Amino acid sequence: MPDPLLIFPVIMLVGIGIVMVYSASSEIALRDYSNEYYFLIRQFIYALLGLSGMLVCLVMPYRIFKPFSYLLLLAAVVMLGIVLVTTAGHSAGGATRWLRLMGFSFQPSELARLALIVFMAYSLTKKQLKVTDPAIGFLPHVLVLLVFTVLILMQPDFGTVAIFWALAWMIMFAGSVPLRHLASAMLLVMPAAAWLLISADYRLKRYITFLDPWKYPLDEGYQIIHSLMSFGSGGLWGKGFGEGYQKLFYLPAPHTDFIFSVIGEEGGLVWVLFVVVLYLLILWRGMRVAANARDCFGSLLAFGITASISIQAIVNMGVTLSLLPTKGLSLPFISYGGSSLVFQMACAGILLNIGMSKKI
């Protein structure tokens, strides 16, 4: 039987997302599409597709992903390449991260993240007896990671690259790759990351603004200041559903990257804490699934999926609360977006399936 304590937070977050997407986007939709329900309708359709994907993955044995791990990798690399070299690539906000087909947009980095998790879980399982050899347990995974890094940086999307590296390191650590290999490699990675940070003016400005957003209230610090104003004006109980002020063309991307700020303004500290508790439930149950999985592949797959959802939630909430530098990253299960919601719900289905498989 599927774990009800894992299903509950996922469905609750999706439901909260549908409601808050409408609240956060209705004025924008009315202005841009003359239909206040534009984003609501699409998010509801995405949620239905995501629910279908979750149910399919729930009943489909997770071990079926093993023989397709390399095919998933290839598909992700090809799609990331198509985004960059063909007219099918769709640009927004100065970045080209989406494939647009028949009126719908798809973000290949979502597939790439799942492909990375599946590949690493399968590869580390297959190499368990030789995982301490850096040429076997460490280097091949870093090479795959580097391919994704180059393709995603060309979009450009530095934040997603950082998420990929953190996720890969965590999976390798869970897969028994020696800590000395991970730590020594990190000494090489950190200078490269620092160079990438300062080599682009917009990244450097984001970091400088993060240190003191109030110093740049009309440009780089604008969005984070209005995000903080959302949380501050929400108080303990919030202003009430639909009563938020910052979403009215003050807070950028209120239905995507900064939807947590809208929750803080309209739902107050109470709803902010409720959402955090839901994510903590997913983290707890996901790690329990990983610990009790029937095999190493299932354990690492569950760990990777749980870590992916948790890292993304932490980063998004950290950004909106000015605890982390600004990064355009959606809030799992809640933010508006088709490919992200569908893949997240499908991953939840995989996690549920692993949880239903008992140890022999």
TORKOL-4160 file (C-alpha; in steps of 0.2 Angstrom, whole numbers, padded with zeros to 4 digits, m for minus):
360
<pt num="1" X="0000" Y="0000" Z="0000"/>
<pt num="2" X="0007" Y="0017" Z="m0004"/>
<pt num="3" X="0013" Y="0028" Z="0010"/>
<pt num="4" X="m0001" Y="0039" Z="0015"/>
<pt num="5" X="0011" Y="0051" Z="0025"/>
<pt num="6" X="0020" Y="0053" Z="0008"/>
<pt num="7" X="0005" Y="0055" Z="m0003"/>
<pt num="8" X="m0003" Y="0068" Z="0009"/>
<pt num="9" X="0010" Y="0082" Z="0008"/>
<pt num="10" X="0012" Y="0079" Z="m0011"/>
<pt num="11" X="m0006" Y="0081" Z="m0015"/>
<pt num="12" X="m0008" Y="0095" Z="m0002"/>
<pt num="13" X="0007" Y="0105" Z="m0010"/>
<pt num="14" X="m0001" Y="0103" Z="m0027"/>
<pt num="15" X="m0018" Y="0109" Z="m0021"/>
<pt num="16" X="m0010" Y="0124" Z="m0012"/>
<pt num="17" X="m0001" Y="0127" Z="m0029"/>
<pt num="18" X="m0016" Y="0127" Z="m0039"/>
<pt num="19" X="m0025" Y="0139" Z="m0027"/>
<pt num="20" X="m0010" Y="0151" Z="m0025"/>
<pt num="21" X="m0006" Y="0151" Z="m0044"/>
<pt num="22" X="m0023" Y="0158" Z="m0047"/>
<pt num="23" X="m0021" Y="0171" Z="m0033"/>
<pt num="24" X="m0004" Y="0176" Z="m0038"/>
<pt num="25" X="m0007" Y="0177" Z="m0057"/>
<pt num="26" X="m0025" Y="0182" Z="m0060"/>
<pt num="27" X="m0020" Y="0201" Z="m0063"/>
<pt num="28" X="m0005" Y="0196" Z="m0074"/>
<pt num="29" X="m0016" Y="0184" Z="m0084"/>
<pt num="30" X="m0030" Y="0198" Z="m0086"/>
<pt num="31" X="m0017" Y="0210" Z="m0092"/>
<pt num="32" X="m0008" Y="0199" Z="m0104"/>
<pt num="33" X="m0021" Y="0187" Z="m0110"/>
<pt num="34" X="m0038" Y="0195" Z="m0105"/>
<pt num="35" X="m0042" Y="0180" Z="m0095"/>
<pt num="36" X="m0039" Y="0180" Z="m0077"/>
<pt num="37" X="m0040" Y="0160" Z="m0077"/>
<pt num="38" X="m0027" Y="0158" Z="m0090"/>
<pt num="39" X="m0013" Y="0152" Z="m0078"/>
<pt num="40" X="m0025" Y="0143" Z="m0067"/>
<pt num="41" X="m0032" Y="0132" Z="m0081"/>
<pt num="42" X="m0015" Y="0128" Z="m0087"/>
<pt num="43" X="m0009" Y="0123" Z="m0070"/>
<pt num="44" X="m0024" Y="0112" Z="m0067"/>
<pt num="45" X="m0021" Y="0103" Z="m0083"/>
<pt num="46" X="m0002" Y="0101" Z="m0078"/>
<pt num="47" X="m0008" Y="0094" Z="m0061"/>
<pt num="48" X="m0019" Y="0081" Z="m0070"/>
<pt num="49" X="m0005" Y="0076" Z="m0081"/>
<pt num="50" X="0007" Y="0075" Z="m0066"/>
<pt num="51" X="m0006" Y="0065" Z="m0057"/>
<pt num="52" X="m0007" Y="0053" Z="m0072"/>
<pt num="53" X="0012" Y="0052" Z="m0072"/>
<pt num="54" X="0012" Y="0049" Z="m0053"/>
<pt num="55" X="0000" Y="0035" Z="m0054"/>
<pt num="56" X="0009" Y="0027" Z="m0069"/>
<pt num="57" X="0026" Y="0027" Z="m0059"/>
<pt num="58" X="0017" Y="0021" Z="m0044"/>
<pt num="59" X="0011" Y="0005" Z="m0052"/>
<pt num="60" X="0027" Y="0003" Z="m0063"/>
<pt num="61" X="0041" Y="m0007" Z="m0054"/>
<pt num="62" X="0055" Y="0006" Z="m0051"/>
<pt num="63" X="0068" Y="m0007" Z="m0057"/>
<pt num="64" X="0062" Y="m0004" Z="m0075"/>
<pt num="65" X="0072" Y="0011" Z="m0075"/>
<pt num="66" X="0089" Y="0001" Z="m0074"/>
<pt num="67" X="0090" Y="m0004" Z="m0093"/>
<pt num="68" X="0084" Y="0014" Z="m0098"/>
<pt num="69" X="0097" Y="0024" Z="m0088"/>
<pt num="70" X="0109" Y="0027" Z="m0103"/>
<pt num="71" X="0094" Y="0030" Z="m0114"/>
<pt num="72" X="0088" Y="0043" Z="m0102"/>
<pt num="73" X="0105" Y="0051" Z="m0102"/>
<pt num="74" X="0106" Y="0052" Z="m0121"/>
<pt num="75" X="0088" Y="0059" Z="m0122"/>
<pt num="76" X="0092" Y="0073" Z="m0110"/>
<pt num="77" X="0109" Y="0078" Z="m0118"/>
<pt num="78" X="0100" Y="0078" Z="m0135"/>
<pt num="79" X="0086" Y="0089" Z="m0129"/>
<pt num="80" X="0098" Y="0101" Z="m0120"/>
<pt num="81" X="0107" Y="0102" Z="m0137"/>
<pt num="82" X="0091" Y="0105" Z="m0147"/>
<pt num="83" X="0087" Y="0120" Z="m0135"/>
<pt num="84" X="0103" Y="0128" Z="m0140"/>
<pt num="85" X="0105" Y="0125" Z="m0158"/>
<pt num="86" X="0088" Y="0125" Z="m0166"/>
<pt num="87" X="0073" Y="0137" Z="m0167"/>
<pt num="88" X="0063" Y="0126" Z="m0156"/>
<pt num="89" X="0073" Y="0133" Z="m0141"/>
<pt num="90" X="0062" Y="0146" Z="m0132"/>
<pt num="91" X="0070" Y="0161" Z="m0123"/>
<pt num="92" X="0063" Y="0171" Z="m0108"/>
<pt num="93" X="0072" Y="0182" Z="m0096"/>
<pt num="94" X="0088" Y="0182" Z="m0106"/>
<pt num="95" X="0090" Y="0163" Z="m0105"/>
<pt num="96" X="0086" Y="0149" Z="m0117"/>
<pt num="97" X="0080" Y="0135" Z="m0107"/>
<pt num="98" X="0064" Y="0128" Z="m0115"/>
<pt num="99" X="0058" Y="0118" Z="m0129"/>
<pt num="100" X="0042" Y="0125" Z="m0137"/>
<pt num="101" X="0031" Y="0112" Z="m0146"/>
<pt num="102" X="0013" Y="0115" Z="m0152"/>
<pt num="103" X="0011" Y="0129" Z="m0139"/>
<pt num="104" X="0018" Y="0120" Z="m0124"/>
<pt num="105" X="0035" Y="0123" Z="m0117"/>
<pt num="106" X="0046" Y="0109" Z="m0109"/>
<pt num="107" X="0062" Y="0112" Z="m0099"/>
<pt num="108" X="0074" Y="0098" Z="m0103"/>
<pt num="109" X="0084" Y="0102" Z="m0087"/>
<pt num="110" X="0070" Y="0093" Z="m0078"/>
<pt num="111" X="0073" Y="0077" Z="m0088"/>
<pt num="112" X="0091" Y="0079" Z="m0086"/>
<pt num="113" X="0090" Y="0080" Z="m0067"/>
<pt num="114" X="0079" Y="0063" Z="m0067"/>
<pt num="115" X="0092" Y="0056" Z="m0079"/>
<pt num="116" X="0106" Y="0060" Z="m0068"/>
<pt num="117" X="0098" Y="0053" Z="m0053"/>
<pt num="118" X="0093" Y="0036" Z="m0062"/>
<pt num="119" X="0111" Y="0035" Z="m0070"/>
<pt num="120" X="0120" Y="0038" Z="m0054"/>
<pt num="121" X="0109" Y="0026" Z="m0044"/>
<pt num="122" X="0111" Y="0012" Z="m0057"/>
<pt num="123" X="0130" Y="0015" Z="m0060"/>
<pt num="124" X="0135" Y="0016" Z="m0041"/>
<pt num="125" X="0124" Y="0000" Z="m0038"/>
<pt num="126" X="0133" Y="m0009" Z="m0052"/>
<pt num="127" X="0150" Y="m0003" Z="m0046"/>
<pt num="128" X="0148" Y="m0006" Z="m0027"/>
<pt num="129" X="0163" Y="m0018" Z="m0026"/>
<pt num="130" X="0174" Y="m0006" Z="m0034"/>
<pt num="131" X="0167" Y="0011" Z="m0029"/>
<pt num="132" X="0182" Y="0015" Z="m0019"/>
<pt num="133" X="0193" Y="0016" Z="m0035"/>
<pt num="134" X="0191" Y="0034" Z="m0041"/>
<pt num="135" X="0193" Y="0029" Z="m0059"/>
<pt num="136" X="0177" Y="0018" Z="m0057"/>
<pt num="137" X="0167" Y="0025" Z="m0043"/>
<pt num="138" X="0170" Y="0044" Z="m0045"/>
<pt num="139" X="0177" Y="0049" Z="m0062"/>
<pt num="140" X="0163" Y="0042" Z="m0074"/>
<pt num="141" X="0150" Y="0051" Z="m0064"/>
<pt num="142" X="0159" Y="0068" Z="m0064"/>
<pt num="143" X="0162" Y="0066" Z="m0083"/>
<pt num="144" X="0143" Y="0065" Z="m0086"/>
<pt num="145" X="0140" Y="0079" Z="m0074"/>
<pt num="146" X="0152" Y="0090" Z="m0084"/>
<pt num="147" X="0143" Y="0086" Z="m0100"/>
<pt num="148" X="0127" Y="0093" Z="m0092"/>
<pt num="149" X="0136" Y="0107" Z="m0084"/>
<pt num="150" X="0143" Y="0114" Z="m0101"/>
<pt num="151" X="0126" Y="0112" Z="m0109"/>
<pt num="152" X="0116" Y="0120" Z="m0095"/>
<pt num="153" X="0129" Y="0134" Z="m0093"/>
<pt num="154" X="0126" Y="0139" Z="m0111"/>
<pt num="155" X="0108" Y="0142" Z="m0108"/>
<pt num="156" X="0114" Y="0150" Z="m0096"/>
<pt num="157" X="0108" Y="0143" Z="m0079"/>
<pt num="158" X="0121" Y="0144" Z="m0066"/>
<pt num="159" X="0109" Y="0140" Z="m0052"/>
<pt num="160" X="0103" Y="0123" Z="m0060"/>
<pt num="161" X="0121" Y="0118" Z="m0062"/>
<pt num="162" X="0125" Y="0121" Z="m0044"/>
<pt num="163" X="0109" Y="0111" Z="m0039"/>
<pt num="164" X="0116" Y="0097" Z="m0051"/>
<pt num="165" X="0133" Y="0097" Z="m0043"/>
<pt num="166" X="0126" Y="0097" Z="m0025"/>
<pt num="167" X="0114" Y="0083" Z="m0029"/>
<pt num="168" X="0128" Y="0072" Z="m0038"/>
<pt num="169" X="0140" Y="0074" Z="m0023"/>
<pt num="170" X="0126" Y="0069" Z="m0011"/>
<pt num="171" X="0121" Y="0053" Z="m0021"/>
<pt num="172" X="0140" Y="0048" Z="m0023"/>
<pt num="173" X="0142" Y="0050" Z="m0004"/>
<pt num="174" X="0126" Y="0040" Z="m0001"/>
<pt num="175" X="0133" Y="0027" Z="m0013"/>
<pt num="176" X="0149" Y="0024" Z="m0003"/>
<pt num="177" X="0161" Y="0035" Z="m0014"/>
<pt num="178" X="0175" Y="0039" Z="m0001"/>
<pt num="179" X="0174" Y="0056" Z="0007"/>
<pt num="180" X="0192" Y="0060" Z="0003"/>
<pt num="181" X="0188" Y="0059" Z="m0016"/>
<pt num="182" X="0173" Y="0070" Z="m0014"/>
<pt num="183" X="0182" Y="0082" Z="m0003"/>
<pt num="184" X="0198" Y="0083" Z="m0013"/>
<pt num="185" X="0189" Y="0086" Z="m0029"/>
<pt num="186" X="0179" Y="0100" Z="m0021"/>
<pt num="187" X="0195" Y="0109" Z="m0019"/>
<pt num="188" X="0196" Y="0110" Z="m0038"/>
<pt num="189" X="0177" Y="0113" Z="m0041"/>
<pt num="190" X="0176" Y="0128" Z="m0029"/>
<pt num="191" X="0188" Y="0139" Z="m0038"/>
<pt num="192" X="0180" Y="0135" Z="m0054"/>
<pt num="193" X="0163" Y="0140" Z="m0047"/>
<pt num="194" X="0170" Y="0156" Z="m0040"/>
<pt num="195" X="0177" Y="0160" Z="m0057"/>
<pt num="196" X="0160" Y="0157" Z="m0065"/>
<pt num="197" X="0152" Y="0168" Z="m0052"/>
<pt num="198" X="0162" Y="0183" Z="m0055"/>
<pt num="199" X="0165" Y="0180" Z="m0074"/>
<pt num="200" X="0147" Y="0186" Z="m0078"/>
<pt num="201" X="0141" Y="0203" Z="m0072"/>
<pt num="202" X="0124" Y="0198" Z="m0068"/>
<pt num="203" X="0129" Y="0184" Z="m0057"/>
<pt num="204" X="0141" Y="0195" Z="m0048"/>
<pt num="205" X="0128" Y="0208" Z="m0046"/>
<pt num="206" X="0116" Y="0196" Z="m0038"/>
<pt num="207" X="0129" Y="0190" Z="m0026"/>
<pt num="208" X="0133" Y="0208" Z="m0021"/>
<pt num="209" X="0115" Y="0213" Z="m0020"/>
<pt num="210" X="0112" Y="0198" Z="m0009"/>
<pt num="211" X="0124" Y="0205" Z="0004"/>
<pt num="212" X="0114" Y="0221" Z="0005"/>
<pt num="213" X="0098" Y="0222" Z="m0006"/>
<pt num="214" X="0092" Y="0238" Z="0002"/>
<pt num="215" X="0107" Y="0247" Z="m0006"/>
<pt num="216" X="0100" Y="0244" Z="m0023"/>
<pt num="217" X="0081" Y="0246" Z="m0020"/>
<pt num="218" X="0077" Y="0251" Z="m0038"/>
<pt num="219" X="0087" Y="0238" Z="m0048"/>
<pt num="220" X="0096" Y="0222" Z="m0042"/>
<pt num="221" X="0088" Y="0223" Z="m0025"/>
<pt num="222" X="0071" Y="0227" Z="m0031"/>
<pt num="223" X="0063" Y="0209" Z="m0031"/>
<pt num="224" X="0071" Y="0203" Z="m0015"/>
<pt num="225" X="0065" Y="0219" Z="m0006"/>
<pt num="226" X="0047" Y="0216" Z="m0012"/>
<pt num="227" X="0048" Y="0198" Z="m0007"/>
<pt num="228" X="0053" Y="0203" Z="0011"/>
<pt num="229" X="0039" Y="0216" Z="0011"/>
<pt num="230" X="0027" Y="0202" Z="0007"/>
<pt num="231" X="0032" Y="0191" Z="0021"/>
<pt num="232" X="0033" Y="0206" Z="0033"/>
<pt num="233" X="0016" Y="0213" Z="0029"/>
<pt num="234" X="0008" Y="0195" Z="0030"/>
<pt num="235" X="0012" Y="0195" Z="0049"/>
<pt num="236" X="0005" Y="0179" Z="0058"/>
<pt num="237" X="m0011" Y="0176" Z="0050"/>
<pt num="238" X="m0009" Y="0184" Z="0033"/>
<pt num="239" X="m0020" Y="0196" Z="0024"/>
<pt num="240" X="m0031" Y="0183" Z="0017"/>
<pt num="241" X="m0033" Y="0174" Z="0000"/>
<pt num="242" X="m0032" Y="0186" Z="m0014"/>
<pt num="243" X="m0029" Y="0201" Z="m0003"/>
<pt num="244" X="m0010" Y="0202" Z="m0007"/>
<pt num="245" X="m0003" Y="0218" Z="m0013"/>
<pt num="246" X="0015" Y="0214" Z="m0019"/>
<pt num="247" X="0009" Y="0203" Z="m0032"/>
<pt num="248" X="0000" Y="0217" Z="m0041"/>
<pt num="249" X="0015" Y="0221" Z="m0053"/>
<pt num="250" X="0027" Y="0224" Z="m0039"/>
<pt num="251" X="0034" Y="0207" Z="m0035"/>
<pt num="252" X="0042" Y="0199" Z="m0051"/>
<pt num="253" X="0037" Y="0182" Z="m0055"/>
<pt num="254" X="0024" Y="0180" Z="m0041"/>
<pt num="255" X="0016" Y="0164" Z="m0048"/>
<pt num="256" X="0033" Y="0155" Z="m0052"/>
<pt num="257" X="0049" Y="0159" Z="m0043"/>
<pt num="258" X="0042" Y="0170" Z="m0029"/>
<pt num="259" X="0025" Y="0161" Z="m0026"/>
<pt num="260" X="0032" Y="0157" Z="m0008"/>
<pt num="261" X="0032" Y="0176" Z="m0005"/>
<pt num="262" X="0013" Y="0177" Z="m0010"/>
<pt num="263" X="0009" Y="0163" Z="0002"/>
<pt num="264" X="0018" Y="0173" Z="0016"/>
<pt num="265" X="0008" Y="0189" Z="0013"/>
<pt num="266" X="m0009" Y="0181" Z="0010"/>
<pt num="267" X="m0007" Y="0166" Z="0022"/>
<pt num="268" X="0005" Y="0173" Z="0035"/>
<pt num="269" X="0018" Y="0164" Z="0046"/>
<pt num="270" X="0005" Y="0150" Z="0049"/>
<pt num="271" X="0004" Y="0145" Z="0031"/>
<pt num="272" X="0022" Y="0147" Z="0028"/>
<pt num="273" X="0026" Y="0135" Z="0042"/>
<pt num="274" X="0012" Y="0123" Z="0036"/>
<pt num="275" X="0021" Y="0122" Z="0019"/>
<pt num="276" X="0038" Y="0120" Z="0027"/>
<pt num="277" X="0031" Y="0105" Z="0037"/>
<pt num="278" X="0024" Y="0097" Z="0022"/>
<pt num="279" X="0041" Y="0098" Z="0014"/>
<pt num="280" X="0049" Y="0091" Z="0030"/>
<pt num="281" X="0036" Y="0076" Z="0029"/>
<pt num="282" X="0042" Y="0072" Z="0011"/>
<pt num="283" X="0060" Y="0073" Z="0017"/>
<pt num="284" X="0057" Y="0061" Z="0032"/>
<pt num="285" X="0046" Y="0049" Z="0022"/>
<pt num="286" X="0058" Y="0049" Z="0007"/>
<pt num="287" X="0073" Y="0046" Z="0018"/>
<pt num="288" X="0064" Y="0032" Z="0026"/>
<pt num="289" X="0060" Y="0024" Z="0009"/>
<pt num="290" X="0078" Y="0025" Z="0005"/>
<pt num="291" X="0084" Y="0017" Z="0021"/>
<pt num="292" X="0071" Y="0003" Z="0019"/>
<pt num="293" X="0072" Y="0000" Z="0000"/>
<pt num="294" X="0074" Y="m0018" Z="m0005"/>
<pt num="295" X="0090" Y="m0015" Z="m0015"/>
<pt num="296" X="0104" Y="m0003" Z="m0017"/>
<pt num="297" X="0097" Y="0004" Z="m0034"/>
<pt num="298" X="0080" Y="0008" Z="m0025"/>
<pt num="299" X="0089" Y="0015" Z="m0010"/>
<pt num="300" X="0100" Y="0027" Z="m0020"/>
<pt num="301" X="0085" Y="0032" Z="m0032"/>
<pt num="302" X="0074" Y="0036" Z="m0017"/>
<pt num="303" X="0088" Y="0046" Z="m0009"/>
<pt num="304" X="0092" Y="0056" Z="m0025"/>
<pt num="305" X="0073" Y="0060" Z="m0028"/>
<pt num="306" X="0071" Y="0065" Z="m0010"/>
<pt num="307" X="0087" Y="0076" Z="m0010"/>
<pt num="308" X="0082" Y="0084" Z="m0027"/>
<pt num="309" X="0065" Y="0089" Z="m0021"/>
<pt num="310" X="0072" Y="0095" Z="m0004"/>
<pt num="311" X="0087" Y="0105" Z="m0011"/>
<pt num="312" X="0075" Y="0114" Z="m0023"/>
<pt num="313" X="0063" Y="0118" Z="m0010"/>
<pt num="314" X="0077" Y="0125" Z="0002"/>
<pt num="315" X="0085" Y="0135" Z="m0012"/>
<pt num="316" X="0068" Y="0143" Z="m0017"/>
<pt num="317" X="0063" Y="0147" Z="0000"/>
<pt num="318" X="0080" Y="0153" Z="0005"/>
<pt num="319" X="0080" Y="0165" Z="m0010"/>
<pt num="320" X="0063" Y="0172" Z="m0006"/>
<pt num="321" X="0068" Y="0175" Z="0012"/>
<pt num="322" X="0085" Y="0183" Z="0006"/>
<pt num="323" X="0095" Y="0169" Z="0015"/>
<pt num="324" X="0102" Y="0164" Z="m0002"/>
<pt num="325" X="0107" Y="0174" Z="m0018"/>
<pt num="326" X="0093" Y="0177" Z="m0030"/>
<pt num="327" X="0091" Y="0162" Z="m0042"/>
<pt num="328" X="0076" Y="0158" Z="m0054"/>
<pt num="329" X="0071" Y="0141" Z="m0047"/>
<pt num="330" X="0053" Y="0135" Z="m0044"/>
<pt num="331" X="0045" Y="0129" Z="m0028"/>
<pt num="332" X="0042" Y="0110" Z="m0030"/>
<pt num="333" X="0024" Y="0106" Z="m0033"/>
<pt num="334" X="0018" Y="0124" Z="m0030"/>
<pt num="335" X="0025" Y="0135" Z="m0043"/>
<pt num="336" X="0017" Y="0137" Z="m0060"/>
<pt num="337" X="0025" Y="0127" Z="m0073"/>
<pt num="338" X="0021" Y="0111" Z="m0083"/>
<pt num="339" X="0037" Y="0101" Z="m0085"/>
<pt num="340" X="0043" Y="0104" Z="m0067"/>
<pt num="341" X="0026" Y="0099" Z="m0060"/>
<pt num="342" X="0024" Y="0084" Z="m0071"/>
<pt num="343" X="0042" Y="0078" Z="m0067"/>
<pt num="344" X="0040" Y="0081" Z="m0049"/>
<pt num="345" X="0024" Y="0071" Z="m0047"/>
<pt num="346" X="0031" Y="0057" Z="m0058"/>
<pt num="347" X="0046" Y="0057" Z="m0046"/>
<pt num="348" X="0034" Y="0056" Z="m0031"/>
<pt num="349" X="0026" Y="0041" Z="m0039"/>
<pt num="350" X="0043" Y="0032" Z="m0041"/>
<pt num="351" X="0047" Y="0036" Z="m0023"/>
<pt num="352" X="0030" Y="0028" Z="m0018"/>
<pt num="353" X="0033" Y="0013" Z="m0028"/>
<pt num="354" X="0050" Y="0010" Z="m0020"/>
<pt num="355" X="0042" Y="0012" Z="m0003"/>
<pt num="356" X="0029" Y="m0002" Z="m0008"/>
<pt num="357" X="0043" Y="m0014" Z="m0012"/>
<pt num="358" X="0049" Y="m0023" Z="0004"/>
<pt num="359" X="0066" Y="m0030" Z="0008"/>
<pt num="360" X="0068" Y="m0048" Z="0005"/>
